[in-house]
């Protein structure tokens, strides 16, 4: 399931980049969760 979700996340980031958006998030879901948890504690 995680690799399937990563595929969708990568596809979404690619579409946003093609639309000309910048400053897109990098990393993976587990890294984002770790950053989010450290910000709230």
N, C-alpha and C positions, 0 to 999 in steps of 0.2 A: 504494500500500500504506500509506503514512504517513497519508493522510487516513482510510482505513478503520480503522486502528488508533486514531486519535484519536476516531473515532465510538464505538468500544467503550469507550475510557477514559472519555469523557464520560458514556456510559450507566451505567457502573459507579459513577462518582462520584455521579450522580443517584440511583441505587438506594440507595447508602450514606447519602446525605443523607435520603432518604425513610424510612430505618430509624432516623433520629434521631442518627446518628453525626456528630460534629463534628471540627474540626481535620483536615479532609481535605486532601490535598496539592493544590496549585495548580500550574499550568504544564503543560508538555508533556514528552514523552519526551526530546527533545534537551536541554532545560533540566535535567531530572533527571540525565541522564548527565553533563552538564557539572559539576553540583554534586557528584555522586558522585566523579568523577575528581579534582576539586580537593580533596576531603576525604581522598583516599587518598595524595596526593602532598605 
